[in-house]
Amino acid sequence: MAGADIEAGLRSLRQSLRQIKALLAWQQLKETETRPDQPPAFRITDSVEADLRNEYSFFLATSMQIRSILNDGSCATPEEKRQRIKIQLARIEQQLCRLDLNRRLCVC
């Protein structure tokens, strides 16, 4: 992954984060609309949790790949740019962390 690819990776992470947020909103709507004493007003596909897991896995894999390249000493990207990218990556990861997906997706 070259410098341009790292930028594309960051864009992918941002898009993935938006997708995760959208899936969480659908999941919340589904839970809100579930009433045990009434039939559902509408049906939402049950793939939301699987889609969340897949998107979360993609996010983590992409994030780890970007970190690996940034920490590689042979990376051709100048140090100043690598530091800016690390800051952007950390901000995106913090947003994901605030969503508390580890708890939401726990299959304990």
Buried (B, 14 or more C-beta within 10 A) or exposed (E): BEBEEBBBBBEBBBEBBEBBEEBBEBBEEBEEEEEEEEEEEEEBEEEBBEBBBEBBEBBBEBBEBBBEBBEEEEBEBEEEBBEEBBEBBEEBBEBBEEBEBEEEEEEE
